[in-house]
Amino acid sequence: MYDIKRLEAGQQKLQQAQQPLGLDLSGQQQQLTCSVITAPEHRANPNPSSISQSNPSEATHMTLLTLRRRRSLQRRACLLSILAAFVFGMALGVVVPMFGLPRHQDSPPDLPEEQIQMVAVEPLSSYRVEFIKETDELSAEQVFRNAFHLEQDKDAPDSMVVKKLDTNDGSIKEFHVQRTASGRYRKGPERRLSKKMPERVQPQETSRSPTTSPTNPTSEHQAGFIEEDVYWGPTVEQALPKGFAAKDQVSWERFVGEQGRVVRLEQGCGRMQNRMVVFADGTRACARYRQNTDQIQGEIFSYYLGQLLNISNLAPSAATVVDTSTPNWAAALGDITQAQWKERRPVVLTRWLSDLEPAGIPQPFQPLERHLNKHDVWNLTRHMQSERQAQSQPHGLLKRLGAASSPGSAHQSNAIEETGTGTETANGALVQRLIELAQWSDLIVFDYLIANLDRVVNNLYNFQWNADIMAAPAHNLARQSASQLLVFLDNESGLLHGYRLLKKYEAYHSLLLDNLCVFRRPTIDALRRLRAAGAGRRLRDLFERTTSAGVRDVLPSLPDKSVKILVERIDRVLGQVQKCQGS
């Protein structure tokens, strides 16, 4: 191998040595040059050593050209080899797994019991996850209907494992789904985890396909419960608890901003730095204090959204600033210091409600059912007594999972307890049951709009580790003992923090909305008006109108990104209503 630098240095020295010789003997130099060119022995002699001896400068120049050409070829060969390796890796890692591997098929229905058990315990192979083509993408309703278990795939953030109950044969099936950029899902092949239960086919078909004969007295009675197939009827709307009206909010804002003088802080109201605030007149409130202002924004703007939608299940709340230099906070300076609150920090004060009890998840939203439509309401009016008897015995999926399903649990809804056996008592119990479901329809819509993580989604997400959690109280949901009003508590994750985690939790948000087909007409009408008037503008106007300048100095308004996501989710809810009307 030649050293190019040494050859170039030698060439430069040779040229410097020949330069004075050319000045003194120019004629001889010209003669020598001519003799070298015309000498026949040099042209005929193919020996490169003689050429190198007669003209070293020319030989060195030719050697340099050869080495440069060789290095250029080496660079090109290296680049071509890298490109070929990249193309080969893409073909091996992407194309072959998608199109070249065999597709696993489900077990045929008539397999022997031994083979079904073998399939149930067969572990998933490394190439088990296969997805159908993009042209066959499914909606969340098609994928997650009757699903009771969702588990995030650790190796693929956009994929999850779904377990669902097959209502046709009563078996439990498992499959993978992958969320696409369009918001739809690709579903992998199903794998049966349990044996068929043919004895349950007939009851399922009977409960899902009620007769619609106009002569049926129950069908006539249903007219007061459901309107236009998707809205709760006047019988339910008139029986709903009044909740918190707009005047309650106005009086609470005036009290917090002008009249309320805090005398002390007490432990309570949930998380570590939250406190029970006691005013001079004995009024109590829950103070929500956070280091991050986005959670304070989420709490107050979620409340504003509920006000704009006429949802009366949110306790009156108001934003204020902790400032011990003012008479409203000066008396509680010691407690504020002990709570490690900082000066000039925003807090949300929510009116204290003393008569609250835990609220459970109704049966239509339990994993075995998890849907609510006009047929379910019809079945409630016809089969309520038989359903209550069936709930007293664990059966089906909950029995196989070992979940507690006793109707006597302290956390289950007791709104349908009957005190008599007459028709009037049964109708009263039915209305109470529908009142609870009507409030839940508002809850599902509200939580979907704000992407609340700390209520039903919390139960759904933890169900993969604890099958009994659906029988436990719903997180951050309570019921007033006297009025049976559901109170939506702790909405701090809404509109900001929940939106940032949509990629992880959107499947759980969509799971309930896609299976809801009965809505409150006042809520949907208000949602349409909000969409037409501009959700962001209405929320920001309400924030400017109801907060002081001191609050606005330390608490930002709702960001544009959150407004954009909210508008998209409003359209999604209105689209669900339209889809239910056409079904």
C-alpha positions as CSV (number, residue, x, y, z in Angstrom):
1,M,0.0,0.0,0.0
2,Y,1.4,3.4,-1.0
3,D,1.6,6.3,1.4
4,I,0.0,9.2,-0.5
5,K,1.5,11.9,1.7
6,R,5.0,10.5,1.3
7,L,4.7,10.3,-2.4
8,E,3.4,13.9,-2.7
9,A,6.3,15.1,-0.5
10,G,8.8,13.3,-2.7
11,Q,7.2,14.8,-5.8
12,Q,7.5,18.3,-4.4
13,K,11.2,17.8,-3.5
14,L,11.9,16.5,-7.0
15,Q,10.3,19.5,-8.6
16,Q,12.3,21.9,-6.4
17,A,15.5,20.1,-7.4
18,Q,14.8,20.3,-11.1
19,Q,13.7,23.9,-11.1
20,P,17.3,25.5,-11.0
21,L,18.5,22.9,-13.5
22,G,15.9,24.0,-16.0
23,L,17.0,27.7,-15.6
24,D,20.7,27.1,-16.4
25,L,20.4,24.4,-19.1
26,S,17.2,25.4,-20.8
27,G,18.3,24.3,-24.2
28,Q,19.6,21.0,-22.9
29,Q,16.4,20.4,-20.9
30,Q,14.4,20.9,-24.1
31,Q,16.6,18.6,-26.0
32,L,16.4,15.9,-23.3
33,T,12.7,16.2,-23.3
34,C,12.4,15.7,-27.0
35,S,14.8,12.8,-26.9
36,V,12.7,11.1,-24.2
37,I,9.5,11.5,-26.1
38,T,11.0,10.5,-29.5
39,A,13.3,7.7,-28.3
40,P,11.9,4.5,-29.7
41,E,13.4,2.4,-27.0
42,H,11.3,4.2,-24.4
43,R,8.1,3.8,-26.3
44,A,8.8,0.2,-27.0
45,N,10.0,-0.7,-23.5
46,P,6.9,-1.8,-21.4
47,N,8.9,-2.0,-18.2
48,P,7.5,0.6,-15.8
49,S,10.7,0.7,-13.8
50,S,12.6,2.2,-16.7
51,I,9.9,4.8,-17.1
52,S,10.0,5.6,-13.5
53,Q,13.8,6.0,-13.7
54,S,13.6,8.2,-16.7
55,N,10.7,10.4,-15.5
56,P,10.0,10.0,-11.7
57,S,7.6,12.9,-11.6
58,E,5.3,11.3,-14.2
59,A,5.3,7.9,-12.4
60,T,4.5,9.6,-9.1
61,H,1.6,11.4,-10.6
62,M,0.2,8.3,-12.1
63,T,0.5,6.5,-8.8
64,L,-1.5,9.2,-7.0
65,L,-4.2,9.1,-9.6
66,T,-4.5,5.3,-9.2
67,L,-4.8,5.6,-5.4
68,R,-7.4,8.4,-5.5
69,R,-9.5,6.4,-7.9
70,R,-9.2,3.3,-5.7
71,R,-10.3,5.3,-2.6
72,S,-13.2,6.7,-4.5
73,L,-14.3,3.3,-5.5
74,Q,-14.0,2.1,-1.9
75,R,-16.2,4.9,-0.7
76,R,-18.9,4.0,-3.2
77,A,-18.7,0.4,-2.4
78,C,-19.1,1.2,1.3
79,L,-22.2,3.4,0.7
80,L,-23.8,0.7,-1.5
81,S,-23.2,-2.0,1.1
82,I,-24.8,0.2,3.8
83,L,-27.8,0.9,1.5
84,A,-28.2,-2.8,0.7
85,A,-28.0,-3.8,4.4
86,F,-30.7,-1.2,5.2
87,V,-33.1,-2.5,2.5
88,F,-32.5,-6.1,3.5
89,G,-33.2,-5.2,7.2
90,M,-36.4,-3.4,6.3
91,A,-37.6,-6.4,4.2
92,L,-36.7,-8.8,6.9
93,G,-38.1,-6.8,9.8
94,V,-41.3,-5.3,8.3
95,V,-42.4,-7.0,5.1
96,V,-41.8,-10.6,6.2
97,P,-43.7,-10.4,9.6
98,M,-46.7,-8.7,7.9
99,F,-47.1,-10.9,4.9
100,G,-44.8,-13.9,5.1
101,L,-45.8,-15.5,8.4
102,P,-48.7,-18.0,8.7
103,R,-51.9,-16.7,10.2
104,H,-53.2,-18.4,13.3
105,Q,-56.8,-19.5,13.2
106,D,-59.3,-19.8,16.1
107,S,-60.2,-23.2,17.4
108,P,-63.1,-24.7,15.5
109,P,-66.4,-24.8,17.5
110,D,-66.5,-28.6,17.6
111,L,-63.0,-29.2,19.1
112,P,-62.8,-31.8,21.9
113,E,-62.6,-30.5,25.4
114,E,-59.0,-31.6,25.8
115,Q,-57.9,-29.5,22.7
116,I,-59.9,-26.5,23.9
117,Q,-58.1,-26.6,27.3
118,M,-54.8,-26.9,25.5
119,V,-55.6,-23.7,23.5
120,A,-56.6,-21.9,26.7
121,V,-53.2,-22.4,28.2
122,E,-51.2,-22.0,25.1
123,P,-48.9,-19.0,25.5
124,L,-48.8,-16.3,22.8
125,S,-45.9,-16.7,20.4
126,S,-43.6,-13.8,19.4
127,Y,-45.4,-13.5,16.1
128,R,-48.9,-13.9,17.4
129,V,-50.0,-10.3,16.9
130,E,-51.4,-9.9,13.4
131,F,-53.7,-7.1,12.3
132,I,-56.2,-7.0,9.5
133,K,-55.8,-4.6,6.6
134,E,-56.5,-0.9,7.0
135,T,-59.6,-1.3,4.9
136,D,-61.1,-3.4,7.7
137,E,-60.5,-1.0,10.5
138,L,-63.1,-1.1,13.2
139,S,-64.7,1.4,15.6
140,A,-64.2,1.3,19.3
141,E,-67.8,0.1,19.8
142,Q,-67.1,-2.9,17.5
143,V,-63.9,-3.8,19.3
144,F,-64.7,-3.2,22.9
145,R,-68.4,-4.2,23.2
146,N,-68.7,-6.7,26.1
147,A,-65.0,-6.3,26.9
148,F,-64.2,-6.7,30.6
149,H,-60.4,-6.5,30.5
150,L,-58.0,-4.1,28.8
151,E,-54.2,-4.4,29.3
152,Q,-51.6,-2.3,27.7
153,D,-49.0,-4.1,25.6
154,K,-45.6,-3.3,27.1
155,D,-43.8,-3.9,23.8
156,A,-46.2,-1.8,21.7
157,P,-47.6,1.4,23.2
158,D,-50.3,1.6,20.6
159,S,-51.5,-2.0,21.2
160,M,-53.4,-3.6,24.0
161,V,-54.8,-7.0,24.9
162,V,-58.6,-7.3,25.2
163,K,-60.6,-9.9,26.9
164,K,-64.3,-10.0,26.2
165,L,-67.4,-12.1,26.7
166,D,-68.8,-13.7,23.6
167,T,-72.6,-13.4,24.1
168,N,-73.3,-16.0,21.5
169,D,-71.7,-19.0,23.3
170,G,-70.8,-17.5,26.7
171,S,-67.1,-18.1,26.2
172,I,-64.3,-15.7,27.1
173,K,-62.0,-14.6,24.2
174,E,-58.8,-12.7,24.0
175,F,-57.3,-10.7,21.1
176,H,-54.9,-7.8,20.4
177,V,-56.0,-4.5,19.0
178,Q,-53.9,-1.7,17.6
179,R,-55.0,1.9,17.5
180,T,-54.4,3.7,14.1
181,A,-53.7,7.3,13.4
182,S,-57.4,7.8,12.3
183,G,-58.6,6.8,15.8
184,R,-60.0,3.4,14.7
185,Y,-58.6,0.0,15.6
186,R,-57.1,-3.0,13.9
187,K,-58.2,-6.3,15.5
188,G,-56.0,-9.4,15.6
189,P,-57.3,-13.0,15.6
190,E,-59.3,-14.1,18.6
191,R,-58.2,-16.8,21.0
192,R,-60.8,-18.7,23.2
193,L,-59.9,-18.9,26.8
194,S,-62.8,-20.9,28.2
195,K,-65.3,-23.5,27.1
196,K,-68.6,-22.7,25.4
197,M,-71.7,-22.4,27.5
198,P,-74.6,-23.3,25.2
199,E,-77.1,-23.2,28.0
200,R,-76.7,-19.4,28.2
201,V,-77.4,-18.7,24.5
202,Q,-81.2,-18.7,24.8
203,P,-81.4,-16.2,27.7
204,Q,-79.0,-13.9,26.0
205,E,-81.0,-13.9,22.8
206,T,-84.2,-13.4,24.7
207,S,-82.9,-10.4,26.6
208,R,-81.4,-8.8,23.6
209,S,-84.4,-9.0,21.3
210,P,-87.5,-7.9,23.1
211,T,-90.8,-7.9,21.3
212,T,-91.9,-4.5,19.9
213,S,-95.5,-5.3,19.5
214,P,-97.5,-2.1,19.9
215,T,-100.2,-4.0,21.9
216,N,-97.7,-4.8,24.7
217,P,-98.7,-2.8,27.8
218,T,-95.1,-2.4,28.7
219,S,-94.3,-0.8,25.4
220,E,-97.0,1.8,26.0
221,H,-95.7,2.4,29.5
222,Q,-92.2,2.9,28.1
223,A,-93.3,6.0,26.2
224,G,-92.8,8.1,29.3
225,F,-89.3,6.7,29.8
226,I,-87.7,7.0,26.3
227,E,-88.3,9.6,23.5
228,E,-87.1,9.3,19.9
229,D,-85.2,6.2,20.9
230,V,-82.2,8.1,22.4
231,Y,-83.5,10.6,25.0
232,W,-84.8,10.0,28.5
233,G,-88.6,10.8,28.5
234,P,-90.5,13.3,30.7
235,T,-91.2,10.7,33.4
236,V,-87.5,10.4,34.1
237,E,-86.6,14.0,33.5
238,Q,-89.3,15.3,35.9
239,A,-88.2,12.9,38.6
240,L,-84.5,13.8,38.5
241,P,-83.1,15.5,41.6
242,K,-82.8,19.3,41.2
243,G,-79.1,19.5,41.9
244,F,-77.2,22.7,42.1
245,A,-78.8,25.6,40.2
246,A,-77.1,28.7,38.7
247,K,-78.2,30.8,41.7
248,D,-76.2,28.5,44.0
249,Q,-73.1,29.2,42.0
250,V,-73.6,33.0,42.0
251,S,-74.1,33.1,45.7
252,W,-71.1,30.9,46.4
253,E,-68.8,33.1,44.2
254,R,-70.0,36.2,46.0
255,F,-69.4,34.6,49.4
256,V,-65.9,33.4,48.5
257,G,-64.9,36.7,46.9
258,E,-66.4,39.2,49.3
259,Q,-67.9,37.8,52.5
260,G,-66.0,34.7,53.4
261,R,-63.3,35.1,56.1
262,V,-61.2,32.0,56.7
263,V,-60.5,31.4,60.4
264,R,-58.7,28.0,60.2
265,L,-57.7,25.0,58.1
266,E,-58.4,21.4,59.1
267,Q,-57.2,18.1,57.7
268,G,-59.5,16.5,55.2
269,C,-60.8,16.7,51.6
270,G,-58.7,14.1,50.0
271,R,-55.1,14.4,49.0
272,M,-52.1,15.5,51.1
273,Q,-52.2,19.3,50.7
274,N,-56.0,19.7,50.4
275,R,-57.6,21.2,53.4
276,M,-61.0,21.7,55.0
277,V,-61.5,25.5,55.2
278,V,-63.7,26.8,58.0
279,F,-65.1,30.3,57.6
280,A,-66.1,32.7,60.4
281,D,-69.8,32.0,60.0
282,G,-69.2,28.2,60.3
283,T,-69.5,27.6,56.5
284,R,-67.1,24.8,55.3
285,A,-65.4,24.3,52.0
286,C,-62.9,21.9,50.5
287,A,-59.8,23.7,49.3
288,R,-57.9,22.2,46.4
289,Y,-54.2,23.2,46.5
290,R,-51.7,22.0,43.9
291,Q,-48.1,22.8,43.0
292,N,-49.0,22.7,39.3
293,T,-51.5,25.2,38.1
294,D,-52.8,23.0,35.3
295,Q,-54.7,20.9,37.8
296,I,-56.3,24.0,39.3
297,Q,-57.2,25.0,35.7
298,G,-58.6,21.6,35.0
299,E,-60.8,21.7,38.2
300,I,-62.3,25.2,37.6
301,F,-62.7,24.9,33.8
302,S,-64.3,21.5,34.1
303,Y,-66.8,23.1,36.5
304,Y,-67.4,25.9,34.0
305,L,-68.1,23.3,31.3
306,G,-70.6,21.6,33.5
307,Q,-72.4,24.9,34.1
308,L,-72.6,25.6,30.3
309,L,-74.1,22.1,29.8
310,N,-76.6,22.6,32.6
311,I,-75.2,19.6,34.4
312,S,-76.3,20.2,38.0
313,N,-74.3,17.4,39.6
314,L,-71.2,19.5,40.4
315,A,-71.0,21.3,43.7
316,P,-70.5,25.1,43.6
317,S,-66.8,26.0,43.2
318,A,-64.9,29.2,42.9
319,A,-61.2,30.1,42.4
320,T,-59.4,32.4,44.7
321,V,-55.8,33.3,45.8
322,V,-54.1,32.6,49.1
323,D,-53.0,36.0,50.4
324,T,-52.5,36.4,54.2
325,S,-52.1,40.1,53.8
326,T,-55.9,40.4,53.2
327,P,-58.6,40.1,55.9
328,N,-60.0,36.9,54.2
329,W,-56.9,34.9,55.0
330,A,-55.0,36.7,57.7
331,A,-56.6,34.7,60.6
332,A,-55.4,31.4,59.2
333,L,-51.7,32.3,58.7
334,G,-50.5,29.6,61.1
335,D,-52.5,26.8,59.5
336,I,-51.4,28.0,56.1
337,T,-47.8,27.8,57.1
338,Q,-48.3,24.3,58.6
339,A,-50.0,23.1,55.5
340,Q,-46.9,24.3,53.5
341,W,-49.0,26.5,51.3
342,K,-47.3,29.3,49.4
343,E,-48.4,32.8,49.2
344,R,-50.1,34.0,46.0
345,R,-51.0,30.5,44.9
346,P,-54.5,29.8,43.4
347,V,-56.9,27.4,45.1
348,V,-60.3,26.2,44.3
349,L,-62.9,26.3,47.1
350,T,-65.8,23.8,46.7
351,R,-68.8,24.0,49.0
352,W,-68.7,21.2,51.6
353,L,-71.5,18.6,51.4
354,S,-72.1,16.6,54.5
355,D,-74.7,14.1,53.5
356,L,-72.7,12.1,51.0
357,E,-72.4,8.3,50.7
358,P,-70.4,6.1,48.3
359,A,-71.9,5.4,44.9
360,G,-71.4,2.2,43.0
361,I,-71.4,1.4,39.3
362,P,-74.8,0.3,38.0
363,Q,-75.3,-3.1,36.6
364,P,-75.7,-2.0,32.9
365,F,-72.1,-0.6,33.1
366,Q,-70.6,-3.6,34.8
367,P,-68.2,-5.8,32.7
368,L,-70.8,-8.4,32.0
369,E,-73.1,-5.9,30.3
370,R,-71.5,-2.4,29.8
371,H,-74.1,-0.8,27.5
372,L,-77.3,1.2,27.8
373,N,-79.8,1.7,25.0
374,K,-83.5,1.7,24.4
375,H,-83.7,-2.1,24.5
376,D,-82.0,-2.2,27.9
377,V,-84.6,0.3,29.2
378,W,-87.4,-1.8,27.8
379,N,-86.0,-4.9,29.4
380,L,-85.8,-3.0,32.8
381,T,-89.4,-2.2,32.6
382,R,-90.4,-5.8,31.8
383,H,-87.8,-8.0,33.6
384,M,-86.8,-5.9,36.6
385,Q,-88.0,-8.4,39.1
386,S,-86.4,-11.3,37.4
387,E,-83.1,-9.4,37.0
388,R,-83.0,-8.7,40.7
389,Q,-83.5,-12.3,41.5
390,A,-80.7,-13.2,39.0
391,Q,-78.3,-10.7,40.7
392,S,-78.7,-12.5,44.0
393,Q,-76.7,-15.5,42.6
394,P,-73.2,-15.2,41.1
395,H,-73.2,-16.5,37.6
396,G,-71.6,-16.3,34.2
397,L,-68.4,-14.3,33.9
398,L,-68.3,-12.9,37.4
399,K,-68.6,-16.4,38.8
400,R,-65.7,-17.7,36.7
401,L,-63.6,-14.7,37.6
402,G,-64.4,-15.1,41.3
403,A,-65.7,-11.5,41.5
404,A,-68.1,-10.5,44.3
405,S,-71.5,-9.8,42.9
406,S,-73.7,-9.8,46.1
407,P,-76.5,-7.3,45.8
408,G,-76.3,-6.7,49.5
409,S,-72.8,-5.1,49.2
410,A,-72.6,-1.7,51.0
411,H,-71.2,-0.2,47.9
412,Q,-73.8,-1.3,45.4
413,S,-76.7,1.0,44.5
414,N,-79.7,0.7,46.8
415,A,-81.9,3.0,44.7
416,I,-84.1,0.1,43.5
417,E,-84.9,-1.5,46.9
418,E,-88.6,-2.3,47.0
419,T,-90.7,-1.8,50.1
420,G,-93.8,-3.6,48.8
421,T,-95.1,-5.9,46.2
422,G,-97.8,-3.8,44.6
423,T,-97.7,-2.3,41.1
424,E,-97.2,1.3,42.5
425,T,-94.2,0.2,44.5
426,A,-92.6,-1.6,41.6
427,N,-93.1,1.4,39.3
428,G,-91.5,3.7,41.9
429,A,-88.5,1.4,42.2
430,L,-88.2,1.3,38.4
431,V,-88.3,5.2,38.2
432,Q,-85.6,5.3,40.9
433,R,-83.4,2.9,38.9
434,L,-83.9,5.0,35.7
435,I,-83.1,8.2,37.6
436,E,-79.7,6.8,38.5
437,L,-79.0,5.6,35.0
438,A,-80.0,9.0,33.6
439,Q,-77.5,10.7,35.8
440,W,-74.9,8.2,34.7
441,S,-75.5,9.1,31.1
442,D,-74.6,12.7,31.9
443,L,-71.6,11.4,33.8
444,I,-70.3,9.4,30.9
445,V,-70.7,12.3,28.5
446,F,-69.1,14.8,30.9
447,D,-66.1,12.6,31.7
448,Y,-65.6,11.8,28.0
449,L,-65.5,15.5,27.2
450,I,-62.9,16.4,29.8
451,A,-61.1,13.1,29.6
452,N,-61.3,12.5,33.3
453,L,-58.9,9.8,34.5
454,D,-60.0,9.8,38.2
455,R,-63.4,8.3,38.1
456,V,-64.8,5.4,36.1
457,V,-61.7,5.1,33.9
458,N,-59.8,4.5,37.1
459,N,-61.9,1.5,37.9
460,L,-61.7,0.2,34.3
461,Y,-57.9,0.5,34.2
462,N,-57.4,-1.3,37.5
463,F,-59.9,-4.0,36.6
464,Q,-57.1,-5.9,34.8
465,W,-55.4,-6.4,38.2
466,N,-58.5,-6.5,40.5
467,A,-61.7,-8.2,39.2
468,D,-63.6,-7.0,42.3
469,I,-63.0,-3.3,41.7
470,M,-66.1,-2.9,39.6
471,A,-68.1,-3.9,42.7
472,A,-66.3,-1.2,44.7
473,P,-67.4,2.4,44.9
474,A,-66.7,4.5,41.8
475,H,-63.7,6.8,42.4
476,N,-64.6,10.4,43.1
477,L,-68.3,9.8,42.8
478,A,-70.8,10.2,45.7
479,R,-74.5,10.3,46.3
480,Q,-76.6,12.6,48.4
481,S,-78.5,10.4,50.9
482,A,-81.7,12.4,50.9
483,S,-82.1,13.3,47.2
484,Q,-80.2,10.5,45.5
485,L,-78.3,13.1,43.5
486,L,-75.0,11.9,42.2
487,V,-72.2,14.4,42.9
488,F,-69.2,14.5,40.4
489,L,-66.1,15.2,42.6
490,D,-62.5,15.9,41.8
491,N,-62.3,16.9,38.2
492,E,-58.8,18.3,38.3
493,S,-57.5,15.9,35.6
494,G,-60.0,17.3,33.1
495,L,-59.2,19.3,30.0
496,L,-55.4,19.5,30.5
497,H,-53.7,16.6,32.3
498,G,-56.2,14.0,30.9
499,Y,-55.7,15.3,27.4
500,R,-52.0,14.8,27.6
501,L,-52.6,11.1,28.4
502,L,-55.2,10.4,25.8
503,K,-52.9,8.1,23.9
504,K,-52.8,5.7,26.9
505,Y,-56.4,6.0,28.1
506,E,-58.5,6.9,25.1
507,A,-59.7,3.3,24.7
508,Y,-61.2,3.4,28.2
509,H,-62.9,6.7,27.6
510,S,-64.4,5.4,24.3
511,L,-65.4,2.1,25.9
512,L,-68.3,3.7,27.8
513,L,-69.3,6.3,25.3
514,D,-69.5,3.9,22.4
515,N,-71.9,1.7,24.3
516,L,-74.2,4.5,25.5
517,C,-77.3,5.2,23.4
518,V,-79.6,7.0,25.9
519,F,-78.9,10.7,26.7
520,R,-80.5,13.6,28.4
521,R,-82.0,15.9,25.9
522,P,-81.1,19.2,27.9
523,T,-77.5,18.1,27.9
524,I,-77.3,17.3,24.2
525,D,-79.2,20.5,23.3
526,A,-76.8,22.6,25.4
527,L,-73.8,20.8,23.8
528,R,-75.1,21.7,20.3
529,R,-75.4,25.4,21.4
530,L,-72.0,25.3,22.9
531,R,-70.5,23.9,19.7
532,A,-72.2,26.6,17.6
533,A,-71.2,29.5,19.8
534,G,-67.6,28.3,20.3
535,A,-66.6,26.3,23.3
536,G,-63.3,28.1,23.9
537,R,-64.8,31.5,23.8
538,R,-67.7,30.7,26.1
539,L,-65.3,29.1,28.7
540,R,-62.9,32.0,28.6
541,D,-65.7,34.5,28.9
542,L,-67.0,32.7,32.0
543,F,-63.6,32.7,33.5
544,E,-63.1,36.4,32.9
545,R,-66.5,37.2,34.3
546,T,-66.4,35.1,37.5
547,T,-62.8,35.5,38.7
548,S,-61.0,38.5,40.1
549,A,-58.0,40.2,38.6
550,G,-55.8,38.7,41.3
551,V,-56.8,35.2,40.2
552,R,-56.3,35.9,36.5
553,D,-52.8,37.2,37.3
554,V,-51.7,33.8,38.7
555,L,-54.0,31.4,36.9
556,P,-53.8,31.2,33.1
557,S,-56.9,30.7,30.9
558,L,-57.7,27.5,29.0
559,P,-54.9,27.0,26.3
560,D,-55.8,26.7,22.6
561,K,-54.7,23.1,22.4
562,S,-57.2,22.1,25.0
563,V,-59.9,24.0,23.2
564,K,-59.2,22.2,20.0
565,I,-59.3,18.8,21.6
566,L,-62.5,19.7,23.4
567,V,-64.2,20.7,20.2
568,E,-63.2,17.4,18.6
569,R,-64.7,15.5,21.6
570,I,-67.9,17.5,21.4
571,D,-68.2,16.4,17.7
572,R,-67.5,12.8,18.8
573,V,-70.4,12.9,21.3
574,L,-72.8,14.5,18.9
575,G,-71.8,11.9,16.3
576,Q,-72.6,9.1,18.8
577,V,-76.1,10.6,19.3
578,Q,-76.6,10.7,15.6
579,K,-75.4,7.1,15.2
580,C,-77.8,5.9,17.9
581,Q,-80.7,7.7,16.2
582,G,-80.0,5.8,13.0
583,S,-79.6,2.4,14.6
